[in-house]
Amino acid sequence: MTRMPNVVVIGGGTGMPVLLRGLKDLPIQLTALVTVADDGGSTGRLRTELAIPAPGDIRNVIAALSDAEPMLLELFQHRFTIGNGLSGHSMGNLLLAAMTSITGNFYTGIKEISRVLNVKGKIYPISNESMSLHAKMIDGSIVSGESKIPLANKKIKRVFLRPNPVQPLPNAVRAIENADLVVVAPGSLYTSILPNMIIPQIDTAIQDAKGKVVYVCNVMTQEGETTGFTASDHVQAIFDHVGEGSVDSIIVHNEPIKRAVREVYAEENAKPVVYDTDRLLEMGLQIIEGDIISHTQSTLRHDTSKIAKLLYSII
């Protein structure tokens, strides 16, 4: 029997689950490496009170890869809106916190919940430690906290983690080393993507990866993080943090964005990312173009099946 290819997806936020939903039914060995640097909302409160890594992005990835009954998933993703202590908390976050307490280990807790919810593929937190994200701005100021960095609305020079060094989950490092394809998911560049990639050992594993490293580029810029960024600026930020040549290929959307959609995003000071092909080629990147967004929604989302087919064609 032929071995199924190992595909590793790195990321967090809203872009990662979209990718995973399309990939989970393909004949691949799928592994998701998920950020645990989030500090907003329910996740932030649980982190502070229980001293556990951030569960929010993990919860969304579990939901994306689960083959459980729809009602069970709805329960898992349910967010309480009333109750002094419960208001704002997600059921899934509470379950992850409870399972961490029962097993004594965040990753073991994830593994047990994944088993209960019939998850396809493996889910690894990038680290078993609670960590905090900080950004040094161009003006020299330091902003602390994943949720506060975009709100500062300053140009980011680089991001870094505390405690230093953060210990990666050994399974996460091994997954990258054994991958036939490493996919860097779309999402908030400085607060969802780079926190994973700058962890010691993870960065060197990405640089030395025997599999191709592919970055699925954002379709729109994000205020407070990537205002005015072209596609090559996104890649350059990864190179500055992880090392030159750490990405081999970039997937870009090559169709015009509808005017009505652009106007909605313009209210958030977001514009379509300009794909500066010449600069990308100068950087040594293979460019993979395609119509990769869903045209059925008013907000821009990568299309689950289109992006999965494109990634599978690379393998």
Secondary structure, 3 states (H helix, E strand, C coil): CCCCCEEEEEECCCHHHHHHHHHCCCCCEEEEEECCCCCCHHHHHHHHHHCCCCCHHHHHHHHHHECCCHHHHHHHHCECCCCCCCCCCEHHHHHHHHHHHHHCCHHHHHHHHHHHCCECCEEEECCCCCCEEEEEECCCCEEECCCCCHHHCCCEEEEEEECCCCCCCHHHHHHHHCCCEEEECCCCHHHHHHHHHCCCCHHHHHHCCCCEEEEECCCECCCCCCCCCEHHHHHHHHHHHHCCCCCCEEEEECCCCCHHHHHHHHCCCCCECECCHHHHHHCCCEEEEECCECCCCCCCCECHHHHHHHHHHHC
